[in-house]
Amino acid sequence: MLFGLMFQNKQTCLQYFTGEPKQLDFIDTWKLEQNKTGAEMLVTLYILVSMVGVRSATVSILTDEITQNRTNPIINEISAKNVDVFRQLLNQETIIRINLVKNVHALMKDMLTLQEKSAETEGKISRLKTTTDDEISGLKKQIEFLKVENTALKNKTAVDEKEIMILKENLENVSNTLTDVKVEVRFLSITVFGMNDDFKEIDERFRELENSTKEIEDEVRMNDKSNAATLSDLEKRHLALIDDLKNITSSLQADIGEYETNQLKISATISSLELFRINQTLTKCDPKQKVAFTAGVTSDSSTWNSGTLIFNSVILNIGNGYNPSTGVFTSPVAGTYVFYVTAVEYNKQFLNVDIVLNSASKVRTYSHNSAAYQTGTNMVVLNLQKGDSVWVKHSSGTGYHTHSVPLTTFTGFQIG
């Protein structure tokens, strides 16, 4: 039984004791060490038991080869105790060996799991390398494309510079045509006043038609009892006349809306031209101007309905009087200033805004909702003291419209 336990793994022990060469892996090496340790332990125990037996026998020999009755019981007692100790040691060694075998199996499972994960990781690394190579190739192509596009943009910039020179020459000719434009604007204003007279005439005609309708209805009621056939004919005429009146009314309302829209556009044009004239005059008369700004908004809002309209995109801010965080212009020096606002309503949602001086509204824009994206403009000239504040605030309506190049803007500059 002892030698069977010592040499459970015969092949491993033979290799260990005989020195036969073999390529051992981690698990075989560990088993070999454990078998070696167990074998050494058992051999040691066996030698101890043998020594105890020899010592007992020696005691018997030293008694002049006379066997005494007390020696055999003592030897038997010692042997029994040694056997018990040996059995306990064997049980402990067996328990230790079982636990070691369990640990070896657990380690082998962990190693297999690590090998699978390692293979999976290598596959992921290979796929990532392939993907990265494809992305690098794509980026190189994009870089080449950007280089070509950059060259084209450089060429286009040269062309744009030439066009800017031409535009500057055209701007010099604008002053010469401004007088003709003012004459046309006056003519348009007279035409608008004539349209107002036409509106009055249309209203009078509409009232006359309503009176005629009432008279016809009265005549129909009077003749209803006497002549049923005439009544039927009159009813048909009455219905036809009502349809005609409705058509005429719809046409007149459409004409009125169109006239109002044209009038608003003409007013906006007049304000824009007047502002342009003032800018031209100031450019010629005051080249050393110190305070001026223009700011706009670059994103729509369909819900804005209160407070200050903040123009966060600054185009020009000479003198740093305008604060794009609050939307408020604070006068750095006392003087006379011109302020101009353009507000575009959001998709048939009418919009009115005010230019405000120190919380007092001075002028108001008007953007009607008869058509989408109507533009309201207005301008005011104000005498400001140093530290006075001017801003644009909500009056009525909802939302505003703009583009990345601003449509809704706020401008101010000093003229004296």
C-alpha positions as CSV (number, residue, x, y, z in Angstrom):
1,M,0.0,0.0,0.0
2,L,2.9,2.4,0.8
3,F,4.7,1.8,-2.4
4,G,1.4,2.1,-4.3
5,L,0.8,5.6,-2.9
6,M,4.4,6.5,-3.5
7,F,4.2,5.7,-7.2
8,Q,0.7,6.6,-8.3
9,N,2.0,8.4,-11.3
10,K,4.4,5.7,-12.5
11,Q,5.5,7.4,-15.7
12,T,6.3,10.7,-14.0
13,C,8.2,9.0,-11.1
14,L,10.2,6.8,-13.4
15,Q,11.2,9.9,-15.5
16,Y,12.1,11.7,-12.3
17,F,14.2,8.9,-10.7
18,T,15.7,7.4,-13.9
19,G,16.4,10.8,-15.5
20,E,14.7,9.8,-18.8
21,P,14.5,13.0,-20.9
22,K,11.1,14.4,-21.7
23,Q,9.7,17.8,-22.7
24,L,7.5,18.6,-19.6
25,D,4.8,21.3,-19.6
26,F,3.8,23.3,-16.6
27,I,1.2,20.8,-15.3
28,D,3.6,17.8,-15.6
29,T,6.3,19.7,-13.8
30,W,3.9,20.6,-11.0
31,K,2.7,16.9,-10.7
32,L,6.3,15.7,-10.6
33,E,7.2,18.0,-7.8
34,Q,4.1,17.0,-5.8
35,N,4.9,13.2,-6.3
36,K,8.5,13.8,-5.3
37,T,7.4,15.6,-2.2
38,G,4.9,12.9,-1.3
39,A,7.3,10.1,-2.0
40,E,10.0,11.8,0.2
41,M,7.5,12.2,3.0
42,L,6.4,8.6,2.9
43,V,10.0,7.3,2.7
44,T,10.8,9.4,5.8
45,L,7.8,8.0,7.7
46,Y,8.8,4.5,6.7
47,I,12.4,5.0,8.0
48,L,11.0,6.4,11.3
49,V,8.8,3.4,11.8
50,S,11.7,1.1,11.0
51,M,13.9,2.9,13.5
52,V,11.3,2.5,16.2
53,G,11.0,-1.2,15.5
54,V,14.8,-1.6,15.6
55,R,15.0,0.2,18.9
56,S,12.4,-2.1,20.3
57,A,14.2,-5.1,19.1
58,T,17.4,-3.8,20.5
59,V,15.9,-3.5,23.9
60,S,14.9,-7.2,23.6
61,I,18.5,-8.2,22.6
62,L,20.1,-6.2,25.4
63,T,18.2,-8.3,28.0
64,D,20.7,-11.2,27.3
65,E,18.4,-12.7,24.8
66,I,16.0,-13.5,27.5
67,T,12.5,-12.6,26.4
68,Q,10.6,-10.8,29.1
69,N,6.9,-10.6,29.1
70,R,6.9,-6.8,29.5
71,T,8.9,-6.2,26.4
72,N,6.4,-7.5,23.8
73,P,3.5,-5.6,25.2
74,I,5.6,-2.4,25.1
75,I,6.7,-3.1,21.5
76,N,3.2,-3.9,20.4
77,E,1.9,-0.7,22.1
78,I,4.6,1.4,20.4
79,S,3.9,-0.2,17.1
80,A,0.2,0.4,17.5
81,K,0.8,4.0,18.2
82,N,3.1,4.3,15.2
83,V,0.6,2.7,13.0
84,D,-2.1,5.2,14.2
85,V,0.3,8.1,13.6
86,F,1.2,6.7,10.3
87,R,-2.5,6.3,9.3
88,Q,-3.2,9.9,10.4
89,L,-0.3,11.1,8.3
90,L,-1.5,9.1,5.3
91,N,-5.0,10.5,5.7
92,Q,-3.6,14.0,5.8
93,E,-1.3,13.3,2.8
94,T,-4.3,11.9,0.9
95,I,-6.5,15.0,1.7
96,I,-3.6,17.3,0.7
97,R,-3.1,15.3,-2.6
98,I,-6.9,15.5,-3.4
99,N,-6.9,19.2,-2.8
100,L,-3.8,19.6,-4.9
101,V,-5.4,17.6,-7.8
102,K,-8.5,19.8,-7.6
103,N,-6.3,22.9,-7.7
104,V,-4.5,21.4,-10.7
105,H,-7.8,20.9,-12.6
106,A,-8.8,24.5,-11.8
107,L,-5.5,25.8,-13.1
108,M,-5.9,23.7,-16.2
109,K,-9.4,25.2,-16.8
110,D,-8.0,28.7,-16.2
111,M,-5.2,28.1,-18.7
112,L,-7.6,26.8,-21.3
113,T,-9.8,29.9,-20.8
114,L,-6.8,32.2,-21.0
115,Q,-5.7,30.5,-24.3
116,E,-9.3,31.0,-25.7
117,K,-9.3,34.6,-24.7
118,S,-5.8,35.1,-26.1
119,A,-6.9,33.7,-29.4
120,E,-10.0,35.9,-29.4
121,T,-7.8,38.9,-28.5
122,E,-5.4,38.2,-31.3
123,G,-8.4,38.0,-33.7
124,K,-9.7,41.3,-32.5
125,I,-6.2,42.8,-32.9
126,S,-5.9,41.5,-36.4
127,R,-9.4,43.0,-37.3
128,L,-8.5,46.3,-35.7
129,K,-5.2,46.4,-37.7
130,T,-7.1,45.7,-40.9
131,T,-9.7,48.4,-40.1
132,T,-7.0,50.9,-39.1
133,D,-5.1,50.3,-42.3
134,D,-8.3,50.9,-44.3
135,E,-9.0,54.1,-42.3
136,I,-5.4,55.3,-42.8
137,S,-5.8,54.7,-46.5
138,G,-9.1,56.6,-46.6
139,L,-7.5,59.5,-44.7
140,K,-4.6,59.7,-47.1
141,K,-7.1,59.9,-50.0
142,Q,-9.0,62.7,-48.2
143,I,-5.7,64.6,-47.6
144,E,-4.9,64.4,-51.3
145,F,-8.4,65.6,-52.1
146,L,-8.1,68.5,-49.6
147,K,-4.8,69.5,-51.1
148,V,-6.4,69.7,-54.6
149,E,-9.4,71.6,-53.1
150,N,-7.0,74.0,-51.3
151,T,-5.3,74.8,-54.6
152,A,-8.7,75.4,-56.2
153,L,-9.6,77.7,-53.3
154,K,-6.4,79.7,-53.7
155,N,-7.2,80.2,-57.4
156,K,-10.7,81.2,-56.5
157,T,-9.4,83.7,-53.9
158,A,-7.5,85.5,-56.6
159,V,-10.6,85.7,-58.7
160,D,-12.6,87.0,-55.7
161,E,-10.0,89.7,-55.1
162,K,-10.5,91.0,-58.7
163,E,-14.3,90.9,-58.2
164,I,-13.9,92.9,-55.0
165,M,-12.0,95.6,-56.9
166,I,-14.8,95.7,-59.4
167,L,-17.4,96.0,-56.6
168,K,-15.5,98.9,-55.1
169,E,-15.7,100.7,-58.4
170,N,-19.4,100.0,-58.6
171,L,-19.8,101.4,-55.1
172,E,-18.4,104.7,-56.2
173,N,-21.1,104.9,-58.9
174,V,-23.9,104.2,-56.4
175,S,-23.7,107.8,-55.0
176,N,-24.4,109.1,-58.5
177,T,-27.5,107.0,-58.9
178,L,-28.9,107.8,-55.4
179,T,-30.7,110.9,-56.6
180,D,-32.6,109.0,-59.2
181,V,-33.6,106.4,-56.6
182,K,-34.9,109.1,-54.3
183,V,-37.1,110.4,-57.2
184,E,-38.5,106.9,-57.8
185,V,-39.1,106.5,-54.0
186,R,-41.1,109.7,-54.0
187,F,-43.1,108.5,-56.9
188,L,-43.8,105.2,-55.1
189,S,-45.0,107.2,-52.1
190,I,-47.4,109.1,-54.2
191,T,-48.6,105.9,-55.7
192,V,-49.2,104.5,-52.2
193,F,-51.3,107.5,-51.2
194,G,-53.3,107.0,-54.4
195,M,-53.9,103.3,-53.4
196,N,-55.4,104.6,-50.1
197,D,-57.9,106.6,-52.1
198,D,-58.7,103.4,-54.1
199,F,-59.3,101.5,-50.9
200,K,-61.8,104.1,-49.8
201,E,-63.7,103.9,-53.1
202,I,-63.7,100.1,-52.8
203,D,-65.1,100.3,-49.3
204,E,-67.9,102.7,-50.6
205,R,-68.7,100.3,-53.4
206,F,-68.9,97.4,-51.0
207,R,-71.3,99.3,-48.8
208,E,-73.4,100.1,-51.8
209,L,-73.5,96.5,-52.8
210,E,-74.6,95.5,-49.3
211,N,-77.4,98.1,-49.4
212,S,-78.5,96.8,-52.8
213,T,-78.6,93.3,-51.3
214,K,-80.8,94.4,-48.5
215,E,-83.1,96.2,-50.9
216,I,-83.4,93.1,-53.0
217,E,-84.1,91.0,-50.0
218,D,-86.9,93.4,-49.0
219,E,-88.4,93.3,-52.5
220,V,-88.3,89.5,-52.4
221,R,-90.2,89.4,-49.1
222,M,-92.9,91.8,-50.4
223,N,-93.5,89.9,-53.6
224,D,-93.3,86.4,-52.1
225,K,-97.0,86.1,-51.4
226,S,-98.1,87.5,-54.8
227,N,-95.9,85.7,-57.2
228,A,-94.2,82.5,-56.3
229,A,-92.5,82.1,-59.7
230,T,-91.1,85.6,-59.5
231,L,-89.9,84.9,-56.0
232,S,-88.0,81.8,-57.2
233,D,-86.4,83.8,-60.0
234,L,-85.5,86.6,-57.6
235,E,-84.0,84.0,-55.2
236,K,-81.8,82.7,-57.9
237,R,-80.7,86.2,-58.9
238,H,-80.2,87.0,-55.2
239,L,-78.0,83.9,-54.7
240,A,-76.0,84.7,-57.9
241,L,-75.6,88.3,-56.7
242,I,-74.4,87.1,-53.3
243,D,-71.9,84.8,-54.9
244,D,-70.7,87.7,-57.1
245,L,-70.4,89.8,-54.0
246,K,-68.5,87.1,-52.2
247,N,-66.1,86.8,-55.1
248,I,-65.7,90.5,-55.3
249,T,-65.1,90.7,-51.6
250,S,-62.5,88.0,-51.7
251,S,-60.8,89.7,-54.6
252,L,-60.8,93.0,-52.8
253,Q,-59.4,91.5,-49.6
254,A,-56.6,89.8,-51.6
255,D,-55.9,93.2,-53.3
256,I,-55.9,94.9,-50.0
257,G,-53.5,92.4,-48.5
258,E,-51.2,92.7,-51.6
259,Y,-51.3,96.5,-51.3
260,E,-50.4,96.4,-47.6
261,T,-47.5,94.1,-48.4
262,N,-46.3,96.3,-51.2
263,Q,-46.6,99.3,-48.9
264,L,-44.5,97.6,-46.2
265,K,-41.9,96.6,-48.7
266,I,-41.7,100.1,-50.0
267,S,-41.3,101.4,-46.4
268,A,-38.5,99.0,-45.8
269,T,-36.9,100.0,-49.1
270,I,-37.1,103.7,-48.2
271,S,-35.6,103.0,-44.8
272,S,-32.8,100.9,-46.3
273,L,-32.0,103.6,-48.9
274,E,-32.1,106.3,-46.3
275,L,-29.7,104.4,-44.1
276,F,-27.4,103.8,-47.1
277,R,-27.5,107.5,-47.9
278,I,-26.5,108.4,-44.3
279,N,-23.7,105.8,-44.3
280,Q,-22.4,107.3,-47.6
281,T,-22.6,110.8,-46.2
282,L,-20.9,109.8,-43.0
283,T,-18.2,107.9,-44.9
284,K,-17.4,111.1,-46.9
285,C,-17.8,113.6,-44.1
286,D,-16.4,111.8,-41.0
287,P,-13.6,109.4,-41.8
288,K,-12.3,109.6,-38.2
289,Q,-15.5,108.1,-36.7
290,K,-14.8,106.3,-33.4
291,V,-18.0,104.5,-32.4
292,A,-19.9,102.1,-34.7
293,F,-21.2,98.5,-34.5
294,T,-23.3,96.0,-36.5
295,A,-24.4,92.6,-35.0
296,G,-26.9,89.9,-36.1
297,V,-28.3,86.5,-35.1
298,T,-27.4,83.4,-37.1
299,S,-30.0,80.9,-36.0
300,D,-33.8,80.9,-36.1
301,S,-36.2,81.0,-33.1
302,S,-39.8,80.0,-33.5
303,T,-40.7,80.6,-29.8
304,W,-38.9,83.9,-28.8
305,N,-41.7,86.1,-27.3
306,S,-40.2,88.4,-24.6
307,G,-37.2,90.3,-23.3
308,T,-34.1,91.6,-25.1
309,L,-33.2,90.3,-28.6
310,I,-29.6,89.4,-28.3
311,F,-27.6,89.8,-31.5
312,N,-24.7,87.4,-30.6
313,S,-22.8,87.5,-34.0
314,V,-20.7,90.7,-34.1
315,I,-19.7,92.0,-37.5
316,L,-18.2,95.3,-36.4
317,N,-17.7,96.9,-33.0
318,I,-15.6,100.0,-33.1
319,G,-15.3,101.5,-29.6
320,N,-16.6,98.3,-28.0
321,G,-19.9,99.9,-27.1
322,Y,-22.0,96.8,-28.0
323,N,-22.1,93.8,-25.7
324,P,-22.9,90.6,-27.6
325,S,-23.7,88.7,-24.3
326,T,-26.5,91.1,-23.3
327,G,-27.5,92.6,-26.6
328,V,-27.1,96.1,-25.1
329,F,-25.2,99.1,-26.6
330,T,-23.7,101.4,-23.9
331,S,-22.5,104.8,-25.2
332,P,-18.8,105.2,-24.5
333,V,-19.0,109.0,-25.3
334,A,-21.7,111.5,-25.5
335,G,-23.0,112.5,-29.0
336,T,-25.6,112.0,-31.7
337,Y,-26.1,108.4,-32.8
338,V,-28.1,106.6,-35.5
339,F,-29.6,103.1,-34.8
340,Y,-31.2,100.8,-37.3
341,V,-32.9,97.4,-36.8
342,T,-34.1,94.7,-39.3
343,A,-36.4,91.9,-38.0
344,V,-37.7,89.1,-40.2
345,E,-40.8,87.3,-38.9
346,Y,-40.8,83.5,-38.6
347,N,-43.1,81.7,-41.2
348,K,-46.3,83.8,-41.0
349,Q,-45.9,84.6,-37.2
350,F,-46.1,88.4,-37.1
351,L,-43.3,90.2,-35.2
352,N,-42.9,93.7,-33.7
353,V,-39.7,94.9,-32.0
354,D,-38.7,98.2,-30.4
355,I,-35.5,100.2,-30.3
356,V,-35.2,101.2,-26.6
357,L,-33.3,104.0,-24.9
358,N,-32.9,103.5,-21.2
359,S,-36.1,101.4,-21.0
360,A,-38.1,103.9,-23.1
361,S,-39.3,102.6,-26.5
362,K,-38.4,105.0,-29.3
363,V,-39.4,103.3,-32.6
364,R,-41.0,100.0,-33.6
365,T,-40.8,97.6,-36.6
366,Y,-43.8,95.9,-38.1
367,S,-43.7,92.5,-39.8
368,H,-47.2,91.4,-41.0
369,N,-48.2,87.7,-41.2
370,S,-50.0,88.0,-44.6
371,A,-47.1,86.2,-46.1
372,A,-44.1,84.2,-44.8
373,Y,-40.9,85.8,-43.7
374,Q,-42.0,89.5,-43.8
375,T,-39.3,92.0,-43.0
376,G,-39.8,94.9,-40.6
377,T,-37.3,97.7,-40.4
378,N,-36.9,101.1,-38.6
379,M,-34.3,103.7,-37.8
380,V,-33.9,106.4,-35.1
381,V,-31.5,109.2,-34.4
382,L,-30.8,109.7,-30.7
383,N,-28.7,112.1,-28.5
384,L,-26.9,110.0,-26.0
385,Q,-25.0,110.9,-22.8
386,K,-22.0,108.8,-21.8
387,G,-23.3,105.5,-20.2
388,D,-26.8,105.6,-21.9
389,S,-28.0,102.2,-23.0
390,V,-29.8,101.3,-26.2
391,W,-31.2,97.8,-27.1
392,V,-33.9,96.0,-29.1
393,K,-36.7,94.4,-27.1
394,H,-39.8,92.3,-27.9
395,S,-43.1,94.2,-28.5
396,S,-45.5,91.6,-29.8
397,G,-45.5,88.4,-32.0
398,T,-43.5,85.2,-31.7
399,G,-40.1,84.1,-33.1
400,Y,-37.7,85.5,-35.7
401,H,-36.0,84.2,-38.9
402,T,-32.4,84.5,-40.1
403,H,-29.6,82.7,-41.9
404,S,-26.0,81.9,-41.2
405,V,-25.3,85.2,-42.9
406,P,-27.6,87.3,-40.7
407,L,-30.9,88.6,-41.9
408,T,-32.1,90.0,-38.5
409,T,-29.6,92.7,-37.5
410,F,-29.0,95.7,-35.2
411,T,-26.7,98.6,-36.3
412,G,-25.6,101.8,-34.6
413,F,-23.0,104.6,-35.2
414,Q,-22.1,108.0,-34.1
415,I,-22.6,111.0,-36.4
416,G,-21.7,113.9,-34.1
